[in-house]
Amino acid sequence: MSDGQQTHVIGWGIGLPTQILTNEKLESIVDTSSHWIQSRTGIVERRIASTDESTYSLGLTAAKQALHEAGMLASDVEMIVVATSTGEYGFPAVANQIQHGIEADHAAAFDINTACTGFVSAISVADSLIRSGQHNNVLVVGSETMSRIVDWTDRSTCVLFGDGAGALLLQGSRKQGGILSSVQWSDGSGAPYLYVENINHDVDRRNFIKMDGREVFKFAVRAMTEATIKSATLAGISIPEIDLVIPHQANIRIIEAAARALDMPLDRFVTNVDKYGNTSAASVPIALYEAIIDGRIQSGMKLILVAFGAGLSAGGVAIEWA
């Protein structure tokens, strides 16, 4: 790829389970109330994968839709990057499954696991691959089945998470705009605040999400604020010039606190946590997809995609939509 080319979004798609789990239904599963969940998190319902749906199948649906939207053949995809922490296998990667599923016979593929930050991390990697000239057409997917790693007896976590997938097709172009900057960072000292054990030596106990909600909340507000400022500054965008922020959908209170810290009105933040809960690496692309379909995103608008997650990790991407 020659100098002067930028990475542009040319296709988008989502994959959502058909089953909806409402707060009212959760009242019959765990000791909680619909009012408590909604008032503390903003979540009203979430999608839950059925037995015949998987991280792979949801991601495949999103990938196919992104290809269709872009009008691109799968054979033209050169790299597939999937952000997930809930693949059905330890290996192979979900990306390899999707590569086969869409028949992208010439594409390399790999997964990224930075939990909820994953999709932003994957975009950053894909942008680097395109800018370096290694690849020109990169498919980025965020797909999760979080319902399969939550403890449905733990009311502090099971009410938060849902399942879903989103995808973007990225392409190098000499057009103006596109991805302007990306930032990522981690604080490994916070690893004990949000984790899932991988190897379990107790066969009678499944591996579930463990979370210190108070510590994660504090990190999340700071990380969302800093990642937005850093990615915007690197792109030469002032905070008032940001048209929309597409944040990780973990908790409406986190988004509201970040908006206050940035002195931005909440209506400049895309939110759909009420419908899907926290879908981890899928939340940013699902929110972006809905903003596109709803007509909230127009050519020339300046966007910030921002996320935080286990690691603890955080990242942001600035885009001029073209």
C-alpha positions in Angstrom: 0.0 0.0 0.0 1.4 3.4 -1.0 1.7 6.4 1.3 -1.4 8.5 1.7 -3.9 5.7 2.0 -6.3 5.4 4.9 -8.3 2.5 6.4 -12.0 2.9 5.7 -15.1 1.1 6.8 -16.9 -0.3 3.8 -19.2 -2.9 5.3 -21.0 -3.7 8.5 -23.2 -6.5 9.9 -24.5 -8.1 13.1 -25.6 -11.5 14.4 -28.1 -11.7 17.2 -29.6 -14.6 19.0 -33.4 -14.9 18.6 -34.0 -15.6 22.3 -34.7 -12.6 24.5 -34.2 -12.7 28.3 -36.0 -9.9 30.1 -35.4 -8.6 33.6 -38.8 -10.0 34.6 -37.7 -13.5 33.5 -34.5 -13.1 35.5 -36.6 -12.5 38.6 -37.6 -16.1 38.4 -34.0 -17.3 38.0 -32.1 -15.3 40.6 -32.9 -13.2 43.7 -33.2 -9.8 42.0 -35.8 -7.4 40.6 -36.4 -5.8 37.3 -36.3 -2.3 38.9 -33.0 -2.9 40.6 -31.4 -4.1 37.4 -32.6 -1.3 35.3 -31.9 1.4 37.8 -28.4 0.2 38.5 -27.3 -0.8 34.9 -29.8 0.6 32.4 -30.4 -3.0 31.1 -34.0 -4.1 30.3 -33.3 -7.2 28.3 -30.5 -9.2 26.6 -30.1 -11.8 23.9 -29.2 -15.4 24.9 -27.8 -17.9 22.5 -29.8 -21.1 22.0 -28.2 -24.6 21.9 -27.9 -24.3 18.1 -26.3 -20.9 18.2 -22.6 -20.2 19.0 -19.9 -17.6 19.1 -18.9 -18.9 15.6 -22.4 -18.9 14.1 -23.3 -15.4 15.4 -19.9 -14.1 14.1 -20.5 -15.9 10.7 -23.9 -14.1 10.3 -22.3 -10.8 11.1 -19.4 -11.4 8.7 -21.7 -12.5 5.8 -23.8 -9.3 6.3 -20.7 -7.1 6.3 -19.5 -8.7 3.0 -22.9 -8.2 1.5 -23.1 -4.6 2.5 -19.7 -4.0 1.0 -20.5 -5.9 -2.2 -17.2 -7.8 -1.7 -16.5 -11.5 -2.5 -15.2 -13.5 0.4 -12.3 -14.5 -1.9 -11.1 -10.9 -1.8 -10.7 -10.9 2.0 -7.0 -11.2 3.0 -7.2 -11.3 6.8 -9.8 -12.1 9.4 -9.4 -10.8 12.9 -12.0 -12.0 15.5 -12.3 -10.5 19.0 -13.7 -13.0 21.4 -13.2 -14.6 24.8 -15.9 -17.2 24.4 -14.9 -19.4 21.5 -16.2 -22.9 21.5 -12.7 -24.3 21.4 -9.4 -23.6 23.1 -8.2 -23.9 19.5 -8.7 -23.5 16.6 -9.5 -19.8 16.6 -13.1 -18.7 15.9 -11.5 -16.6 13.1 -10.4 -19.9 11.3 -14.0 -21.2 11.6 -15.4 -18.0 10.1 -12.7 -18.1 7.4 -14.0 -21.5 6.3 -17.6 -20.6 6.8 -17.5 -17.7 4.4 -15.2 -19.5 2.1 -12.5 -16.9 2.3 -10.0 -19.4 0.9 -7.1 -16.9 0.6 -7.4 -15.3 4.0 -5.3 -15.7 7.1 -7.1 -15.6 10.4 -6.6 -15.2 14.1 -8.4 -14.3 17.3 -7.7 -11.5 19.8 -8.7 -11.8 23.5 -8.8 -8.5 25.4 -12.3 -9.2 26.5 -14.6 -6.2 26.2 -11.8 -4.1 24.7 -11.4 -6.7 22.0 -13.1 -5.1 19.0 -11.3 -1.8 19.5 -8.0 -3.8 19.8 -8.9 -5.7 16.6 -9.6 -2.6 14.6 -6.2 -1.1 15.7 -4.4 -4.3 14.6 -6.3 -4.4 11.3 -5.6 -0.7 10.7 -1.9 -1.3 11.2 -1.9 -4.3 8.8 -3.6 -2.1 6.1 -1.4 0.9 6.6 1.8 -1.2 6.5 0.8 -2.6 3.1 0.5 -6.2 4.3 -3.2 -6.5 3.5 -5.8 -4.3 1.9 -9.1 -6.0 2.8 -9.5 -7.0 6.5 -12.6 -8.4 8.1 -13.0 -7.6 11.8 -15.5 -9.5 13.9 -16.5 -9.2 17.6 -18.5 -12.2 18.7 -19.5 -13.5 22.2 -21.7 -16.0 24.0 -21.2 -14.5 27.5 -24.2 -16.4 28.8 -22.1 -19.6 28.8 -19.6 -18.2 31.2 -21.8 -16.5 33.7 -22.9 -18.1 37.0 -26.7 -17.9 36.9 -26.8 -18.0 40.7 -24.6 -14.9 41.0 -27.0 -11.9 40.8 -24.1 -9.4 40.7 -22.9 -10.7 37.3 -25.6 -12.8 35.6 -27.9 -9.8 35.0 -25.2 -7.9 33.1 -24.3 -10.0 30.1 -25.8 -11.0 26.8 -24.8 -12.6 23.5 -24.3 -11.3 20.0 -21.8 -10.4 17.2 -20.9 -7.5 15.0 -18.5 -7.1 12.1 -16.8 -4.4 10.0 -15.1 -4.8 6.7 -12.0 -2.5 6.4 -10.3 -1.5 3.2 -7.3 0.7 2.3 -8.2 3.7 0.1 -6.8 7.1 -0.9 -10.0 8.7 0.1 -9.9 11.3 2.8 -11.0 10.4 6.3 -11.3 6.8 7.5 -9.5 5.7 10.7 -7.5 8.6 12.0 -5.9 7.2 15.2 -6.0 4.4 17.7 -4.8 4.0 21.2 -4.5 1.0 23.6 -3.2 0.4 27.0 -3.4 -2.0 29.9 -3.1 -2.2 33.7 -2.2 -5.7 34.6 -2.4 -4.9 38.3 -6.2 -4.9 37.8 -6.4 -8.5 36.5 -7.9 -9.9 39.7 -10.9 -7.5 39.4 -12.3 -9.2 36.3 -11.4 -12.7 35.2 -12.4 -16.2 34.2 -10.2 -19.1 35.1 -9.1 -21.1 32.0 -7.8 -24.3 33.5 -10.1 -25.7 36.2 -8.7 -28.5 38.4 -12.0 -28.8 40.2 -14.2 -31.0 37.9 -17.3 -30.2 40.0 -17.0 -26.4 39.5 -17.4 -24.6 36.1 -15.3 -21.6 35.2 -17.4 -18.5 35.6 -16.8 -14.7 35.4 -15.6 -13.2 38.6 -15.8 -9.5 39.0 -15.2 -6.8 41.6 -17.8 -4.4 40.3 -16.7 -1.4 42.3 -13.1 -1.5 41.1 -14.1 -2.2 37.5 -16.5 0.8 37.6 -13.8 3.1 38.8 -11.4 1.9 36.1 -14.1 2.0 33.4 -15.0 5.7 33.9 -11.4 6.8 33.9 -10.5 4.5 31.0 -13.4 5.6 28.8 -12.6 9.3 29.4 -8.8 8.9 28.8 -9.2 6.8 25.7 -11.7 9.2 24.2 -9.4 12.2 24.9 -6.2 10.4 23.7 -7.6 9.0 20.5 -9.3 12.4 19.6 -6.1 14.4 20.4 -4.0 12.0 18.3 -6.4 12.5 15.4 -6.4 16.3 15.8 -10.0 16.4 17.0 -11.1 18.6 19.9 -13.8 17.2 22.3 -16.5 19.6 21.0 -15.7 18.4 17.4 -16.7 14.8 18.3 -20.0 14.1 16.6 -20.7 10.7 18.2 -19.0 8.4 20.7 -19.7 4.7 20.3 -18.8 3.2 23.7 -18.6 -0.3 25.1 -22.1 -1.0 26.5 -21.4 -2.3 30.0 -23.5 -0.1 32.2 -25.4 3.1 31.5 -24.0 4.7 34.6 -20.5 4.3 33.3 -21.4 6.0 30.0 -23.2 8.8 31.9 -20.2 9.3 34.2 -17.8 9.4 31.2 -20.1 12.0 29.4 -20.0 14.2 32.5 -16.2 13.9 32.8 -15.8 14.8 29.1 -18.4 17.6 29.4 -20.3 16.1 26.5 -24.1 15.7 26.3 -25.3 12.2 26.6 -27.2 12.4 23.3 -23.8 12.3 21.6 -23.2 8.8 23.0 -24.7 5.8 21.2 -26.4 3.6 23.8 -28.2 0.3 23.4 -27.3 -1.4 26.6 -31.0 -1.5 27.5 -31.6 -4.0 24.7 -28.5 -6.2 24.7 -26.7 -5.8 28.1 -23.0 -6.3 28.0 -22.0 -8.3 24.9 -18.3 -7.8 25.6 -16.3 -7.6 22.3 -19.5 -7.5 20.3 -21.0 -4.4 22.0 -19.1 -1.7 20.1 -19.8 -3.1 16.6 -23.5 -3.8 17.4 -23.9 -0.2 18.6 -22.1 1.2 15.6 -24.2 -0.9 13.3 -27.5 0.4 14.8 -26.3 4.0 14.6 -25.5 3.5 10.9 -28.9 1.8 10.2 -30.7 4.5 12.2 -29.1 7.2 10.1 -27.3 8.8 13.0 -23.9 8.5 11.2 -23.4 10.6 8.1 -20.4 11.3 5.8 -17.9 13.6 7.4 -18.9 12.9 11.0 -16.1 12.4 13.5 -16.6 9.3 15.7 -14.8 7.8 18.7 -15.1 4.1 19.3 -14.0 3.4 22.9 -13.9 0.4 25.2 -12.5 -1.1 28.4 -12.3 -4.6 29.7 -10.5 -7.3 31.5 -6.7 -7.0 31.7 -7.5 -4.4 32.8 -7.4 -2.9 29.3 -8.8 0.0 27.3 -8.6 1.5 23.9 -10.1 4.1 21.5 -10.3 4.6 17.8 -11.0 7.9 16.0 -12.8 7.7 12.6 -13.8 10.3 10.1 -16.8 8.6 8.4 -16.5 8.6 4.6 
